[in-house]
Amino acid sequence: MIMQPSGNRIARGVVRALESQVVNTTRQMGRPECAMCVVSHRGHRRVYERIVAHDPSGAAEAMFTHITEAWLVRRSAPGDPVCLDR
């Protein structure tokens, strides 16, 4: 629902192409620890809040931050994720 109004056709295509693969791959499940779920929820909440506030650039920034931090967490040892520069 979020990808369609975003207007980002490339991102929508990537999500559609990967969606079924991610669902069926345990490797992409991430860490099941409660703390990781809390952090993920916060990231999604920030995106939602920017969308509700009609702030497209803020929503894009929140999504970028959420995706890059999630990527780093999945690829690193336990600990705080490092933010990437955009």
C-alpha positions as CSV (number, residue, x, y, z in Angstrom):
1,M,0.0,0.0,0.0
2,I,2.9,2.4,0.7
3,M,4.9,1.5,-2.4
4,Q,2.1,2.3,-4.9
5,P,1.6,6.0,-4.0
6,S,5.3,6.5,-3.6
7,G,5.7,6.7,-7.3
8,N,8.9,4.8,-7.1
9,R,8.4,2.2,-9.9
10,I,11.9,0.7,-9.5
11,A,11.5,0.1,-5.8
12,R,8.0,-1.3,-6.3
13,G,9.4,-3.7,-8.9
14,V,12.2,-4.8,-6.6
15,V,9.8,-5.4,-3.8
16,R,7.4,-7.4,-6.0
17,A,10.3,-9.5,-7.4
18,L,11.8,-10.3,-4.0
19,E,8.6,-10.6,-1.9
20,S,7.9,-14.3,-2.5
21,Q,11.6,-15.2,-2.2
22,V,11.9,-13.5,1.2
23,V,8.8,-15.2,2.6
24,N,10.2,-18.6,1.7
25,T,13.8,-18.0,2.8
26,T,14.7,-18.5,6.5
27,R,18.0,-16.7,5.8
28,Q,16.1,-13.4,5.4
29,M,14.0,-13.7,8.5
30,G,16.4,-11.6,10.5
31,R,17.1,-11.9,14.2
32,P,14.1,-12.9,16.2
33,E,15.2,-11.2,19.4
34,C,12.6,-8.9,21.0
35,A,15.0,-5.9,20.8
36,M,15.3,-6.3,17.1
37,C,11.5,-6.3,16.7
38,V,11.2,-3.2,18.8
39,V,13.8,-1.4,16.7
40,S,12.1,-2.5,13.5
41,H,8.7,-1.3,14.8
42,R,10.2,2.1,15.6
43,G,11.5,2.4,12.0
44,H,8.1,1.5,10.5
45,R,6.4,3.9,12.9
46,R,8.7,6.8,11.8
47,V,7.8,6.1,8.1
48,Y,4.1,6.0,9.0
49,E,4.2,9.2,11.0
50,R,5.9,11.1,8.0
51,I,3.3,9.7,5.6
52,V,0.4,10.8,7.9
53,A,2.1,14.2,8.2
54,H,2.1,14.4,4.4
55,D,5.9,14.8,4.4
56,P,7.2,12.8,1.4
57,S,10.8,13.8,1.9
58,G,10.6,12.9,5.6
59,A,9.0,9.6,4.7
60,A,11.7,8.8,2.2
61,E,14.4,9.7,4.7
62,A,12.8,7.5,7.4
63,M,12.5,4.6,4.9
64,F,16.1,5.0,3.8
65,T,17.2,5.0,7.4
66,H,15.1,2.0,8.3
67,I,16.2,-0.1,5.3
68,T,19.9,0.7,5.7
69,E,20.0,0.1,9.4
70,A,18.1,-3.2,9.0
71,W,20.6,-4.3,6.4
72,L,23.5,-3.5,8.7
73,V,21.9,-5.3,11.7
74,R,21.4,-8.4,9.6
75,R,24.9,-8.3,8.3
76,S,26.8,-7.5,11.6
77,A,27.4,-8.8,15.0
78,P,24.9,-7.9,17.8
79,G,25.0,-4.2,18.8
80,D,23.8,-0.8,17.7
81,P,23.5,-0.4,13.9
82,V,25.7,2.2,12.3
83,C,23.9,4.7,10.1
84,L,24.9,5.1,6.5
85,D,25.3,8.5,4.9
86,R,22.9,9.1,2.1
